[in-house]
Amino acid sequence: MQQIVNFLIKYKNTLLFLFLFLLSVFFTIQSHSYHKSKFISSANFLTGGIYSWVNNIDMYFNLKEYNERLVDENKFLRENLAALSEKELDSVFLDTASYDAPYKFITAKVIANRYSRLDNFLLVNKGENDSVATDFGVITSRGIVGIVDETSNNYSRVISILNTNSAINVKLKKTNHFGTLKWNGKDPNIVQVEEIPRLAPVKKGDTIHTEGRSLIFPKGIPVGVVENYQLKNNQNYYDINVRLFNDMTNIGYVYLIKNNNQEEIKSLESNE
């Protein structure tokens, strides 16, 4: 303790200078919007770099699991190709060169993932320099993850489906009954679906996926399965708990989805 006191006494002038200097920098940043924006931009760049460095270490120790996911995805794609008739398959390959796909997919790596709060976000290593913009859907090979809400040059922030402000259109796979996917802030493996009417034939184990009416997600992106549900006598809509296909606590790589027709559709809707 005495050594600490002696150190403070010996370098009191230097420490006082550093304190006053940092204080002056703080007030300068707070009082000038230009300096403040530059500081925030630099801080985001530094934070993103740190997250990337830490995530690279984590990714190394999870390579086996990520490879298994890729194998599962390739298996799924091959099964779907095999299900096509020879005539349909020829049509797919012939049309690929000239077909203007409605959606564009961009791969990205998750470098930060929060899932223990009420309003959770992810950070991915693709941004405006990679043509990423707000309102891009985010998925993995297993299912839905969230929606891009902020971008910088090299990074993007994603509103997770584990966010109480998130609301995404979904439907029962076997019917056309649709509702809204939300989260009650409790279990990161369980989300809720609201507004499915009581006349819908809901059963435990039913699959939930995106219903395709939004401008963000294509139809048929998997979400999860019905864990349990409740319908009280005075209710017109089910209370449904859905177990996610994705393990939201362990996400490595994602796909960012751009709807190439989004601006055209928005323009028509605004004219209405």
Secondary structure, DSSP 8 states (H G I E B T S, - for coil): -HHHHHHHHHTHHHHHHHHHHHHHHHHHHHH-HHHHHHHHHHHHHHHHHHHHHHHHHHHHTTHHHHHHHHHHHHHHHHHHHHHS-HHHHHHHHHHHTT---SEEEEEEEEEEE--SSSEEEEEES--GGGT--TT-EEE-SSSEEEEEEEE-SS-EEEEEEEETT--EEEEETTSS-EEEEE--SS-TTEEEEE--BTTS---TT-EEEE-S-SSSS-TT-EEEEEEEEE--TT-SB-EEEEEESS-TTS--EEEEEEETTHHHHHHHHHH-
